[in-house]
Amino acid sequence: DSGVTQTPKHLITATGQRVTLRCSPRSGDLSVYWYQQSLDQGLQFLIQYYNGEERAKGNILERFSAQQFPDLHSELNLSSLELGDSALYFCASSVTGGEADTQYFGPGTRLTVL
Amino acid sequence: AQSVTQLDSQVPVFEEAPVELRCNYSSSVSVYLFWYVQYPNQGLQLLLKYLSGSTLVKGINGFEAEFNKSQTSFHLRKPSVHISDTAEYFCAVSDRLGYGGSQGNLIFGKGTKLSVKP
């Protein structure tokens, strides 16, 4: 158990819909990352927050957005869903968000878009 | 920009045999390197990381990796594997920017599925 929690574990929805994935970081960690894991693209970085502020952006679609709240939990919002958005979405957290940090991963949310 | 190549998508091996999982990276700046393991239906767990200093890095579960700057490699090894080592292994590099800035995110390879057979 990494100490990072993600809800829900599974999500099945239809094309065009909007969903919200939630992540609670390890106690004491200030930075949260979101990654997408799919069969064709592998593990891809989406976005990083540090203490409520966006720090880095990766290959995140405009239909996707995220935020980190004052209690440090984070939410990833996916809208106008397409079949290709079906993937495993991981949240990770680290203490400072620095490049040498160990990132602790949650168990993931499996999104299926039908 | 950095990139990571894991040359083998699948590695089958018998129990108690040694194993090497290969990882090569590309970077124009100095790198921080990581190996993560993903067991079925779980998140990723750090095995080991190289930041600086000794090029031989020891990690959890008996794994070790050697950083080779001239060959831009960071291969993962274990002298004797167990059935419980069956998992997918990911090599990753910190996304460092050429001008000296950095981002904290990781760039991952495609992964290597290690299958340990009795």
Interface residues (C-beta under 8 A of the other chain):
Chain A: S2 V4 S31 Y33 G42 L43 Q44 F45 Q48 Y50 R55 A56 G58 F90 A92 S94 T96 G97 G98 E99 A100 D101 T102 Q103 Y104 F105 G106 P107 G108
Chain B: Y32 Y36 N41 Q42 G43 L44 Q45 L46 K49 L51 F90 S94 D95 R96 S102 Q103 G104 N105 L106 I107 F108 G109 K110 G111
